[in-house]
Amino acid sequence: MYRRYERFFQTLPRPLVRFMRDTYLAALDLRDRLTGKTGPLTPPRSLHFIGGGDFDRIGEIFLGHFIKVGGLKESETVLDIGCGTGRMAIPMMKYLSESGAYHGFDISRKAIAWCQRAITPRKPNFNFHYANIYNKEYNSRGRLSAAEYRFPCGDQSVDFAFATSVFTHMRRAEVEHYLTELNRTFKPAGRAMVSFFILDDENKRLVKEGRSVYDFAHNLGDCLTVDPHTPERATAYTLEDLKTMVTKAGLKIQEPILYGSWSGRRSMLDAQDVVIVTKG
Ligand SMILES: C[S@@+](CC[C@H](N)C(=O)[O-])C[C@H]1O[C@@H](n2cnc3c(N)ncnc32)[C@H](O)[C@@H]1O
């Protein structure tokens, strides 16, 4: 059902989809306000779109993955790449101790402003940074390039980083640079959990058979996308390209790759494919 619904929206013009989505989310925000469903740590849904599903529940589930799979500890320094409205930061507020630290950055000015207002006054060791980076899907007026952006963290300062559903909206040169930035900011035992859409042999076969949510039918040379007009809507990389990018950045992939359900295969962790990278 979800697959059919997702594929239907892929056939509509992007401005129309955005308009329908924003109207729908504004209506849900109004309903939540009228029924008193919102709390101080509930961001308005209309601030940005992060797909379907329960905001709080998904954040809790990912915190569990970060601890069990990524080995996150309470006292560590964490970097959240593309933190949005704090879906992962909010559950982490209860987990990280005062000796730990959280840094999140995003290209959505409104999302970062909300996090700075709602989260930092309650947890001063949680910092949020706005990066005015161009992305046709998320910040079409951005002035900076992700391929040159310096993460807001010093060299060798990060224990654990993650990017959930962010590199899946980025072009190759941008992904390559972000991987290099991970290497720069990682402590010697640093590691990151990063989600991708990966085209390995199995996923290519499932896509060909029409079993996947996305078809990635357009090969732009640097990446594959579902939409050649707005490539950042969803980007994919072949497994070979991903391995090349990771190695070039001086990192390595911790096996196994945790493949997701987007392709139609049984999920090992999430809907997207999750890769753990460490220093090479
Ligand atoms: C699907 S949302 C996911 C948000 C958040 N990671 C989560 O899981 O709730 C994608 C996010 O990536 C951000 N984004 C896109 N390109 C980015 C970039 N180059 N650097 C940082 N964030 C980026 C968008 O603004 C958006 O908040």
The ligand as an SDF file (V2000), in Angstrom:
LIG
                    3D

 27 29  0  0  0  0  0  0  0  0999 V2000
   14.3400   13.6310    5.7220 C   0  0  0  0  0  0  0  0  0  0  0  0
   14.9800   14.9120    6.6960 S   0  0  0  0  0  0  0  0  0  0  0  0
   15.7170   13.9910    8.0560 C   0  0  0  0  0  0  0  0  0  0  0  0
   15.9140   14.8390    9.2740 C   0  0  0  0  0  0  0  0  0  0  0  0
   16.5270   14.1200   10.4650 C   0  0  0  0  0  0  0  0  0  0  0  0
   17.8180   13.5570   10.1580 N   0  0  0  0  0  0  0  0  0  0  0  0
   15.5910   13.0380   10.9730 C   0  0  0  0  0  0  0  0  0  0  0  0
   15.8730   11.8480   10.7780 O   0  0  0  0  0  0  0  0  0  0  0  0
   14.5750   13.4060   11.5640 O   0  0  0  0  0  0  0  0  0  0  0  0
   16.3980   15.4300    5.7900 C   0  0  0  0  0  0  0  0  0  0  0  0
   17.1350   16.5680    6.4850 C   0  0  0  0  0  0  0  0  0  0  0  0
   18.4010   16.7540    5.8680 O   0  0  0  0  0  0  0  0  0  0  0  0
   18.6650   18.1450    5.8520 C   0  0  0  0  0  0  0  0  0  0  0  0
   19.7310   18.3440    4.8620 N   0  0  0  0  0  0  0  0  0  0  0  0
   19.6670   18.2380    3.5130 C   0  0  0  0  0  0  0  0  0  0  0  0
   20.8810   18.4720    2.9710 N   0  0  0  0  0  0  0  0  0  0  0  0
   21.7330   18.7140    4.0020 C   0  0  0  0  0  0  0  0  0  0  0  0
   23.1110   19.0210    4.1030 C   0  0  0  0  0  0  0  0  0  0  0  0
   23.8820   19.1400    3.0160 N   0  0  0  0  0  0  0  0  0  0  0  0
   23.6460   19.1750    5.3200 N   0  0  0  0  0  0  0  0  0  0  0  0
   22.8910   19.0650    6.4310 C   0  0  0  0  0  0  0  0  0  0  0  0
   21.5720   18.7980    6.4020 N   0  0  0  0  0  0  0  0  0  0  0  0
   21.0110   18.6230    5.2100 C   0  0  0  0  0  0  0  0  0  0  0  0
   17.3150   18.7520    5.5350 C   0  0  0  0  0  0  0  0  0  0  0  0
   17.2210   20.1080    5.8380 O   0  0  0  0  0  0  0  0  0  0  0  0
   16.4110   17.8880    6.4020 C   0  0  0  0  0  0  0  0  0  0  0  0
   16.2730   18.4360    7.6880 O   0  0  0  0  0  0  0  0  0  0  0  0
  1  2  1  0
  2  3  1  0
  2 10  1  0
  3  4  1  0
  4  5  1  0
  5  6  1  0
  5  7  1  0
  7  8  2  0
  7  9  1  0
 10 11  1  0
 11 12  1  0
 11 26  1  0
 12 13  1  0
 13 14  1  0
 13 24  1  0
 14 15  1  0
 14 23  1  0
 15 16  2  0
 16 17  1  0
 17 18  1  0
 17 23  2  0
 18 19  1  0
 18 20  2  0
 20 21  1  0
 21 22  2  0
 22 23  1  0
 24 25  1  0
 24 26  1  0
 26 27  1  0
M  CHG  2   2   1   9  -1
M  END
$$$$
